């Protein structure tokens, strides 16, 4: 057992399996990370599962753990045993939970990464105590989760809610899902770069960011744009304003469907929330149906950062172990 924990702590492992990196951590029952490890994500099923086994073994050798939660960006079956499809991972209709349980010698539960992050924010973060909350995770795309009376809503088949693929622009930008005009193509880290590129093509103007992009197109990243906006660069500020507009418009649709009391904005882009969240709230308030005649959801930034997914997965694994 880790020296940082007491004998009364129940420890579980949470794993966030990303397209490029596997992040794993030992988490106690208060949501505190007490040990962690990273590894590159392999591209084949056998090597991926071997890497996960090695990662869990290293953590379990140093900590007395009782279960494992695995968070992935993809479709997970309603019973949380099967990965139906994950665009950046090699599993397709694979009984991952059962296979990993056999390899680890520990109970394993799967979860969509947005659901896992939402659960962590509900237990110990920005969504604590909320009755109806939506979590929108802005990263490479958009992940989303819906919490109803302290329960994760997964839909009939474990897929809901895919808010990032709501179509906001008919025949708009092509999306990796096969459709065009999806919300995440206008409001994500990837979309922020697209917005800046389009603005740059229309009017290069006088901007250090524009000059840097002309010299090295690869330097135009979401992180670079956010940093430039913080420094007052005209192009970056305009791109952030457009990003905020799309976030607000999308949230107005979310509010029209779910009428939540709270929306939590998470994901990697949320680290720059101070640059866009106030404007997004204004756009949301103006675009919601019945604007001015209805209560609006509070919109807050997530509190647990990019560790929320693995913390939530670990907590869900602990609850599964307790229920069992």
C-alpha positions as CSV (number, residue, x, y, z in Angstrom):
1,X,0.0,0.0,0.0
2,X,1.2,3.5,-0.8
3,X,2.7,5.4,2.1
4,X,0.4,8.3,1.3
5,X,-2.8,6.3,2.2
6,X,-4.2,4.8,5.3
7,X,-5.5,1.3,5.9
8,X,-9.1,2.6,5.7
9,X,-8.8,3.9,2.1
10,X,-10.3,1.8,-0.7
11,X,-8.0,2.1,-3.6
12,X,-8.9,1.5,-7.3
13,X,-7.2,2.1,-10.6
14,X,-8.6,4.5,-13.2
15,X,-7.3,4.3,-16.8
16,X,-7.9,6.9,-19.5
17,X,-7.1,5.3,-22.8
18,X,-6.5,8.1,-25.3
19,X,-5.6,7.8,-28.9
20,X,-1.9,8.6,-28.2
21,X,-1.4,8.1,-24.5
22,X,-2.6,5.8,-21.7
23,X,-2.8,7.5,-18.4
24,X,-3.5,5.4,-15.3
25,X,-3.7,6.3,-11.6
26,X,-4.5,4.8,-8.2
27,X,-7.3,6.8,-6.7
28,X,-8.7,6.7,-3.2
29,X,-12.4,6.9,-2.2
30,X,-12.1,10.7,-1.8
31,X,-11.0,11.1,-5.4
32,X,-7.4,11.8,-4.6
33,X,-4.7,10.5,-7.0
34,X,-2.1,8.7,-4.9
35,X,0.0,7.1,-7.7
36,X,0.1,7.4,-11.5
37,X,1.8,6.2,-14.6
38,X,1.7,6.9,-18.4
39,X,2.5,4.9,-21.5
40,X,2.1,5.3,-25.3
41,X,-1.1,3.9,-26.8
42,X,-0.3,0.9,-29.1
43,X,-2.2,0.5,-32.4
44,X,-3.1,-3.2,-32.2
45,X,-5.4,-5.0,-29.8
46,X,-2.8,-7.6,-28.5
47,X,-0.2,-5.0,-27.7
48,X,-2.7,-2.5,-26.3
49,X,-4.1,-5.1,-23.9
50,X,-0.6,-6.2,-22.9
51,X,0.4,-2.6,-22.2
52,X,-2.7,-2.2,-20.1
53,X,-1.8,-5.3,-18.2
54,X,1.7,-4.2,-17.6
55,X,0.5,-0.7,-16.4
56,X,-2.0,-2.2,-14.0
57,X,0.6,-4.7,-12.7
58,X,3.1,-1.9,-11.9
59,X,0.5,0.1,-10.0
60,X,-0.9,-3.0,-8.2
61,X,2.6,-4.0,-7.0
62,X,2.9,-0.6,-5.2
63,X,-0.7,-0.3,-4.0
64,X,-3.4,-2.6,-2.6
65,X,-6.1,-2.1,-5.2
66,X,-9.6,-3.7,-5.5
67,X,-10.7,-2.9,-9.1
68,X,-10.0,-1.1,-12.4
69,X,-12.1,1.4,-14.3
70,X,-11.3,2.0,-18.0
71,X,-12.4,5.2,-19.7
72,X,-12.4,5.4,-23.5
73,X,-13.6,7.9,-26.1
74,X,-16.0,5.5,-27.9
75,X,-19.2,3.6,-27.8
76,X,-19.5,1.3,-24.8
77,X,-22.4,-1.2,-24.3
78,X,-25.1,-0.4,-21.8
79,X,-23.7,-3.1,-19.4
80,X,-20.3,-1.5,-19.7
81,X,-18.6,-4.8,-20.7
82,X,-18.1,-4.3,-24.5
83,X,-16.4,-1.6,-26.6
84,X,-18.6,-1.3,-29.7
85,X,-16.4,1.2,-31.5
86,X,-13.7,3.7,-30.7
87,X,-12.4,5.9,-33.5
88,X,-8.9,6.2,-32.2
89,X,-8.5,2.7,-30.7
90,X,-8.4,-0.8,-32.3
91,X,-11.3,-2.4,-30.4
92,X,-14.4,-3.1,-32.4
93,X,-17.3,-5.1,-30.8
94,X,-14.8,-6.5,-28.3
95,X,-15.6,-7.9,-24.8
96,X,-12.9,-5.8,-23.3
97,X,-14.0,-5.8,-19.7
98,X,-14.1,-9.6,-19.5
99,X,-10.8,-10.0,-21.3
100,X,-9.1,-7.4,-19.0
101,X,-10.7,-8.9,-15.9
102,X,-9.1,-12.3,-16.8
103,X,-5.7,-10.7,-17.4
104,X,-5.6,-8.4,-14.4
105,X,-7.2,-10.7,-11.9
106,X,-9.3,-7.7,-10.8
107,X,-12.9,-6.7,-11.6
108,X,-13.0,-4.2,-14.6
109,X,-15.7,-1.8,-15.6
110,X,-15.7,0.2,-18.9
111,X,-17.0,3.8,-19.2
112,X,-17.2,6.5,-21.9
113,X,-14.6,9.0,-21.0
114,X,-17.1,11.9,-20.8
115,X,-19.3,9.9,-18.5
116,X,-16.3,9.1,-16.3
117,X,-15.3,12.8,-16.1
118,X,-18.8,13.8,-15.4
119,X,-19.0,11.4,-12.5
120,X,-15.8,12.7,-11.0
121,X,-17.1,16.3,-11.3
122,X,-20.4,15.2,-9.7
123,X,-18.7,13.5,-6.8
124,X,-15.9,16.0,-6.1
125,X,-16.0,18.8,-8.6
126,X,-18.1,21.5,-10.3
127,X,-21.3,19.4,-10.6
128,X,-21.4,18.4,-6.9
129,X,-25.0,18.3,-5.6
130,X,-26.6,19.1,-9.0
131,X,-29.8,17.4,-9.8
132,X,-29.7,17.7,-13.6
133,X,-26.3,18.5,-15.1
134,X,-24.7,18.3,-18.5
135,X,-21.0,18.0,-18.9
136,X,-19.5,19.2,-22.2
137,X,-15.9,18.2,-22.7
138,X,-14.1,20.3,-25.3
139,X,-11.0,18.6,-26.7
140,X,-10.1,17.3,-30.1
141,X,-13.9,16.9,-30.5
142,X,-16.8,17.2,-28.1
143,X,-17.6,14.6,-25.5
144,X,-20.8,14.9,-23.4
145,X,-22.5,13.4,-20.4
146,X,-25.9,13.8,-18.7
147,X,-26.4,13.4,-15.0
148,X,-29.9,12.9,-13.7
149,X,-30.5,12.8,-9.9
150,X,-27.1,11.5,-9.3
151,X,-27.1,8.9,-12.1
152,X,-25.3,8.8,-15.4
153,X,-27.8,8.6,-18.3
154,X,-26.5,6.3,-21.0
155,X,-29.5,5.8,-23.2
156,X,-31.0,2.5,-24.3
157,X,-27.8,1.2,-25.8
158,X,-25.1,3.0,-23.8
159,X,-24.3,5.7,-26.5
160,X,-26.2,8.8,-25.3
161,X,-25.6,11.7,-25.4
162,X,-23.5,12.4,-28.6
163,X,-23.9,16.1,-28.5
164,X,-20.8,16.8,-30.5
165,X,-22.5,15.3,-33.5
166,X,-25.6,17.4,-33.5
167,X,-25.6,19.1,-36.9
168,X,-25.4,22.9,-36.5
169,X,-24.5,23.8,-40.1
170,X,-26.3,21.9,-43.0
171,X,-23.6,20.8,-45.4
172,X,-20.9,22.4,-43.2
173,X,-17.4,21.2,-42.4
174,X,-16.9,17.5,-42.9
175,X,-16.7,15.4,-39.7
176,X,-14.8,12.2,-39.0
177,X,-18.2,10.6,-38.1
178,X,-19.2,10.8,-41.7
179,X,-21.7,13.7,-41.4
180,X,-21.1,17.4,-42.2
181,X,-21.7,20.4,-40.0
182,X,-21.4,18.7,-36.6
183,X,-21.1,21.0,-33.5
184,X,-17.6,19.7,-32.7
185,X,-16.4,20.9,-36.1
186,X,-17.1,24.4,-34.9
187,X,-16.5,24.2,-31.2
188,X,-13.4,22.1,-30.1
189,X,-9.7,22.4,-30.0
190,X,-9.5,21.3,-33.6
191,X,-12.3,23.7,-34.6
192,X,-10.5,26.6,-33.0
193,X,-7.6,26.0,-35.5
194,X,-10.0,25.8,-38.4
195,X,-11.6,29.1,-37.3
196,X,-8.2,30.8,-37.2
197,X,-7.2,29.4,-40.6
198,X,-10.4,30.6,-42.2
199,X,-10.0,34.1,-40.7
200,X,-6.3,34.1,-41.8
201,X,-7.3,33.3,-45.4
202,X,-10.0,35.9,-45.4
203,X,-7.9,38.7,-44.0
204,X,-4.3,38.1,-42.7
205,X,-4.3,41.6,-41.1
206,X,-1.5,42.6,-38.7
207,X,-1.1,39.8,-36.2
208,X,1.9,38.1,-34.7
209,X,0.0,34.9,-34.8
210,X,-0.7,35.3,-38.5
211,X,3.0,36.0,-39.2
212,X,4.0,32.9,-37.2
213,X,1.4,30.8,-39.0
214,X,2.6,32.0,-42.4
215,X,6.2,31.1,-41.5
216,X,5.2,27.7,-39.9
217,X,1.7,26.5,-40.6
218,X,2.2,23.7,-38.1
219,X,2.6,26.2,-35.3
220,X,-1.1,27.1,-35.4
221,X,-2.5,24.9,-32.6
222,X,-5.4,25.5,-30.2
223,X,-2.9,26.0,-27.4
224,X,-1.0,28.5,-29.4
225,X,-4.1,30.4,-30.3
226,X,-5.3,30.5,-26.7
227,X,-1.9,31.8,-25.6
228,X,-1.9,34.5,-28.3
229,X,-5.5,35.5,-27.3
230,X,-4.3,35.9,-23.8
231,X,-1.6,38.3,-25.0
232,X,-4.2,40.3,-27.0
233,X,-3.3,39.1,-30.5
234,X,-6.1,40.4,-32.8
235,X,-6.5,37.2,-34.9
236,X,-6.5,35.0,-31.8
237,X,-9.0,37.2,-30.0
238,X,-11.3,37.1,-33.0
239,X,-11.0,33.3,-33.3
240,X,-11.8,32.9,-29.6
241,X,-14.9,35.2,-30.0
242,X,-16.1,33.0,-32.8
243,X,-15.4,29.9,-30.8
244,X,-17.5,31.4,-27.9
245,X,-20.3,32.1,-30.3
246,X,-20.5,28.5,-31.4
247,X,-20.3,27.3,-27.8
248,X,-23.2,29.5,-26.8
249,X,-25.3,28.5,-29.7
250,X,-24.7,24.8,-29.0
251,X,-25.5,25.2,-25.3
252,X,-28.8,26.8,-26.3
253,X,-29.8,23.6,-28.1
254,X,-28.6,21.5,-25.2
255,X,-30.8,23.7,-22.8
256,X,-33.8,23.4,-25.1
257,X,-33.6,19.6,-25.0
258,X,-32.6,18.9,-21.4
259,X,-33.3,22.1,-19.4
260,X,-30.4,21.4,-17.0
261,X,-29.7,23.4,-13.9
262,X,-26.0,23.3,-14.6
263,X,-23.6,22.9,-17.6
264,X,-20.0,22.1,-16.8
265,X,-17.4,22.8,-19.5
266,X,-14.5,20.5,-19.3
267,X,-11.9,19.0,-21.5
268,X,-8.5,20.3,-22.5
269,X,-9.9,23.6,-24.0
270,X,-11.5,24.4,-20.7
271,X,-8.1,25.4,-19.4
272,X,-8.6,28.6,-21.4
273,X,-12.2,29.2,-20.2
274,X,-11.4,32.7,-19.0
275,X,-11.0,33.7,-22.7
276,X,-14.4,32.5,-23.9
277,X,-16.8,31.4,-21.2
278,X,-18.3,34.8,-20.4
279,X,-19.0,35.5,-24.1
280,X,-20.4,32.0,-24.5
281,X,-22.8,32.5,-21.6
282,X,-24.1,35.7,-23.3
283,X,-24.6,33.9,-26.6
284,X,-26.4,31.0,-24.9
285,X,-28.7,33.4,-23.0
286,X,-29.6,35.2,-26.2
287,X,-30.2,32.1,-28.3
288,X,-32.1,29.9,-25.9
289,X,-35.8,29.5,-26.8
290,X,-37.9,31.8,-24.6
291,X,-34.8,34.0,-23.9
292,X,-35.6,36.4,-21.1
293,X,-38.7,34.4,-19.9
294,X,-37.1,31.3,-18.5
295,X,-34.4,30.3,-15.9
296,X,-31.1,29.5,-17.5
297,X,-28.6,26.9,-16.5
298,X,-25.5,28.0,-14.7
299,X,-22.4,27.4,-16.9
300,X,-19.2,26.6,-15.0
301,X,-15.7,25.4,-15.8
302,X,-14.7,22.0,-14.6
303,X,-12.6,21.8,-11.5
304,X,-10.7,18.5,-11.8
305,X,-8.9,19.2,-15.1
306,X,-7.7,16.5,-17.4
307,X,-7.5,14.0,-14.6
308,X,-11.3,13.9,-14.3
309,X,-11.8,10.9,-16.6
310,X,-9.4,8.6,-14.8
311,X,-10.6,9.7,-11.4
312,X,-14.2,9.0,-12.4
313,X,-13.3,5.6,-13.9
314,X,-11.6,4.7,-10.6
315,X,-14.6,5.8,-8.6
316,X,-17.0,3.8,-10.7
317,X,-14.7,0.7,-10.3
318,X,-14.9,1.2,-6.6
319,X,-18.7,1.4,-6.6
320,X,-18.9,-1.7,-8.7
321,X,-16.7,-3.5,-6.3
322,X,-18.8,-2.4,-3.3
323,X,-22.0,-3.4,-5.1
324,X,-20.5,-6.8,-5.9
